Amino acid sequence: MDEPRWLDEREDRAWRGYRRMRRLLDLELARELMQDAGLSEPDYDVLSDLSETPEQRLRLSELADRMLWSRSRLSHHISRMQQRGLVTREECATDGRGSVVALTPAGRQAVEAAAPGHVAAVRRHLIDRLTPAEMSALGTLSQRVIDHLTGRVTGHPEAKD
């Protein structure tokens, strides 16, 4: 077995800083979203994903893939959102076993009311903290890691690891 390539001081600082930043940022954004709009992050993710589709509906399986959740977990969450009138679940016309999640008028209103405060929080806690060069670098490195983790090749030598 090969010896692990331990992180050097600079790499360790970057890794630990990224992890702490991500946890703190996620926690603060979730707290503000719940406080200001009464929505959890998964609620907001479901509503915003549905609101951005032309027909404001997605197959449950596609929505689960977007959220990186199991279908079962998302199905339970959708049931709770249905009880609050934010979404409906319909049978899939092309697949009797599948279902489609659709945005309701109340769900549309909830995401439209939440979006301005949420984007302001994202801007306040992240975007406005970065220079234009840092913003470009963040976009580039984020996409490189996403491409690697989703199996796409970006032309960068490390993307094939």
RODO-2510 file (C-alpha; in nm, 4 decimals, decimal comma):
residues 161
     n   res          X          Y          Z
     1     m     0,0000     0,0000     0,0000
     2     d     0,1306     0,3436    -0,0913
     3     e     0,2093     0,5946     0,1802
     4     p    -0,0657     0,8602     0,2059
     5     r     0,0153     1,2011     0,0603
     6     w    -0,0406     1,3994     0,3799
     7     l    -0,1433     1,7613     0,3483
     8     d     0,1305     2,0145     0,3964
     9     e     0,0716     2,3182     0,6160
    10     r    -0,0644     2,5346     0,3335
    11     e    -0,2949     2,2605     0,2036
    12     d    -0,4173     2,1767     0,5537
    13     r    -0,4920     2,5420     0,6259
    14     a    -0,6891     2,5724     0,3012
    15     w    -0,8794     2,2476     0,3582
    16     r    -0,9718     2,3216     0,7204
    17     g    -1,0589     2,6809     0,6361
    18     y    -1,2852     2,5698     0,3525
    19     r    -1,4637     2,3163     0,5750
    20     r    -1,5185     2,5657     0,8567
    21     m    -1,6314     2,8375     0,6137
    22     r    -1,8768     2,5989     0,4467
    23     r    -2,0273     2,4876     0,7774
    24     l    -2,0601     2,8420     0,9118
    25     l    -2,2009     2,9758     0,5841
    26     d    -2,4534     2,6919     0,5518
    27     l    -2,5589     2,7368     0,9144
    28     e    -2,6068     3,1131     0,8823
    29     l    -2,7922     3,0950     0,5510
    30     a    -3,0222     2,8219     0,6878
    31     r    -3,0865     3,0215     1,0060
    32     e    -3,1737     3,3383     0,8153
    33     l    -3,3915     3,1543     0,5634
    34     m    -3,5935     2,9934     0,8423
    35     q    -3,6151     3,3152     1,0441
    36     d    -3,7077     3,5401     0,7519
    37     a    -3,9197     3,3094     0,5356
    38     g    -4,0133     3,0081     0,7489
    39     l    -3,8467     2,7744     0,4994
    40     s    -3,5763     2,5168     0,5496
    41     e    -3,2923     2,4948     0,2979
    42     p    -3,4437     2,1795     0,1440
    43     d    -3,7821     2,3565     0,1178
    44     y    -3,6143     2,6440    -0,0621
    45     d    -3,4183     2,4090    -0,2888
    46     v    -3,7351     2,2232    -0,3921
    47     l    -3,9331     2,5430    -0,4477
    48     s    -3,6589     2,7242    -0,6369
    49     d    -3,5819     2,4206    -0,8578
    50     l    -3,9504     2,3860    -0,9443
    51     s    -3,9945     2,7601    -1,0025
    52     e    -3,7082     2,7612    -1,2540
    53     t    -3,8641     2,4988    -1,4809
    54     p    -4,0977     2,6061    -1,7632
    55     e    -4,3944     2,4057    -1,6317
    56     q    -4,2998     2,4441    -1,2621
    57     r    -4,2902     2,0669    -1,2191
    58     l    -4,0255     1,7941    -1,2149
    59     r    -4,0220     1,4185    -1,1821
    60     l    -3,9471     1,3204    -0,8246
    61     s    -3,6448     1,1206    -0,9409
    62     e    -3,4983     1,4206    -1,1276
    63     l    -3,5541     1,6479    -0,8285
    64     a    -3,3867     1,3911    -0,6004
    65     d    -3,0876     1,3784    -0,8364
    66     r    -3,0598     1,7580    -0,8356
    67     m    -3,0675     1,7673    -0,4558
    68     l    -2,8348     1,4661    -0,4163
    69     w    -3,0999     1,2984    -0,2009
    70     s    -3,2474     0,9485    -0,2168
    71     r    -3,5943     0,9279    -0,3684
    72     s    -3,7275     0,7954    -0,0401
    73     r    -3,5893     1,0852     0,1616
    74     l    -3,7223     1,3391    -0,0873
    75     s    -4,0603     1,1655    -0,1012
    76     h    -4,0992     1,2060     0,2761
    77     h    -3,9955     1,5706     0,2548
    78     i    -4,2385     1,6327    -0,0325
    79     s    -4,5186     1,4806     0,1769
    80     r    -4,4491     1,7365     0,4505
    81     m    -4,4403     2,0178     0,1946
    82     q    -4,7718     1,8940     0,0508
    83     q    -4,9312     1,9190     0,3949
    84     r    -4,8254     2,2856     0,4005
    85     g    -4,9737     2,3441     0,0531
    86     l    -4,6400     2,4298    -0,1120
    87     v    -4,6335     2,1468    -0,3688
    88     t    -4,8538     1,8746    -0,5103
    89     r    -4,7635     1,5265    -0,6242
    90     e    -4,9095     1,3934    -0,9475
    91     e    -4,8821     1,0632    -1,1310
    92     c    -4,6299     1,0631    -1,4125
    93     a    -4,8091     1,0338    -1,7476
    94     t    -4,5208     0,8417    -1,9076
    95     d    -4,4412     0,6094    -1,6160
    96     g    -4,7115     0,4704    -1,3873
    97     r    -4,4563     0,4058    -1,1120
    98     g    -4,3119     0,7572    -1,1147
    99     s    -4,4486     1,0797    -0,9776
   100     v    -4,4195     1,4450    -1,0628
   101     v    -4,3829     1,7225    -0,8067
   102     a    -4,5549     2,0483    -0,9003
   103     l    -4,5325     2,3945    -0,7504
   104     t    -4,8614     2,5298    -0,6102
   105     p    -4,9548     2,8987    -0,6094
   106     a    -4,8712     2,9045    -0,2363
   107     g    -4,5323     2,7478    -0,3091
   108     r    -4,4694     3,0032    -0,5839
   109     q    -4,5601     3,2842    -0,3449
   110     a    -4,3346     3,1385    -0,0724
   111     v    -4,0268     3,1151    -0,2960
   112     e    -4,0879     3,4608    -0,4443
   113     a    -4,1159     3,6055    -0,0934
   114     a    -3,8035     3,4211     0,0290
   115     a    -3,5741     3,4839    -0,2690
   116     p    -3,4885     3,8533    -0,2114
   117     g    -3,3837     3,7950     0,1501
   118     h    -3,1972     3,4774     0,0649
   119     v    -2,9981     3,6366    -0,2168
   120     a    -2,9236     3,9339     0,0100
   121     a    -2,7875     3,6934     0,2727
   122     v    -2,5760     3,5098     0,0125
   123     r    -2,4428     3,8439    -0,1052
   124     r    -2,3799     3,9743     0,2490
   125     h    -2,2079     3,6616     0,3782
   126     l    -2,0132     3,5528     0,0675
   127     i    -2,0324     3,7489    -0,2561
   128     d    -1,9566     4,0928    -0,1105
   129     r    -1,6619     3,9478     0,0842
   130     l    -1,4753     3,8606    -0,2383
   131     t    -1,2901     4,0706    -0,4916
   132     p    -1,3829     4,0243    -0,8593
   133     a    -1,0662     3,8148    -0,9062
   134     e    -1,1534     3,5965    -0,6062
   135     m    -1,5084     3,5553    -0,7404
   136     s    -1,3712     3,4378    -1,0754
   137     a    -1,1294     3,2010    -0,9025
   138     l    -1,4087     3,0601    -0,6836
   139     g    -1,6244     2,9980    -0,9902
   140     t    -1,3390     2,8290    -1,1742
   141     l    -1,2292     2,6047    -0,8901
   142     s    -1,5865     2,5150    -0,7953
   143     q    -1,6611     2,4069    -1,1510
   144     r    -1,3380     2,2058    -1,1705
   145     v    -1,4279     2,0098    -0,8570
   146     i    -1,7900     1,9653    -0,9712
   147     d    -1,6728     1,8362    -1,3085
   148     h    -1,4357     1,5932    -1,1385
   149     l    -1,7005     1,4645    -0,8974
   150     t    -1,9650     1,4284    -1,1682
   151     g    -1,7250     1,2576    -1,4093
   152     r    -1,6903     1,5275    -1,6703
   153     v    -1,3497     1,6036    -1,8176
   154     t    -1,2537     1,9711    -1,8225
   155     g    -0,9164     1,9485    -1,9905
   156     h    -0,7390     2,0156    -1,6622
   157     p    -0,4926     1,7305    -1,5872
   158     e    -0,6260     1,6747    -1,2349
   159     a    -0,9867     1,6494    -1,3553
   160     k    -0,9354     1,2811    -1,4468
   161     d    -0,8252     1,1665    -1,0991
***
